[in-house]
Amino acid sequence: MSPMAANLSNAEMNDPRRLLLRPEGRAASSQSNPENAKAGPVLAQKFNCTQCHGPGSSASSTFRAWRASSSSIFRAQLRGFKAMTRADIDGNMTSAAQALSDKDIEVLADFIAGAGAQ
């Protein structure tokens, strides 16, 4: 881990979200698959994502920092919450992810990643 962290500033080590603000740390922006762009907001409403993340899933600053990241990042995080191998402080994401199907995760991950490109 030390070689990977050697070039990080103290601010980046204390707040890993800053890495996403570095040009080399951001994934290339991509557009969501049109079907996912349409289905994503419906699923976000259905599974109460908008309750915390807001309409368009953009309310939280943490979430905004991750937008335009690769859909594989979101897919891995959602799968981790569902499998309970990733946790959050209040358990809201872990709880919300339990109802997600594999297809839901695919659609939401693509929708969220593409939302940052818009």
Summary of the structure (lengths in Angstrom):
residues: 118
radius of gyration: 14.7
end to end distance: 34.4
largest distance: 43.1
contacts: 309
relative contact order: 0.18
helix: 65%
strand: 0%
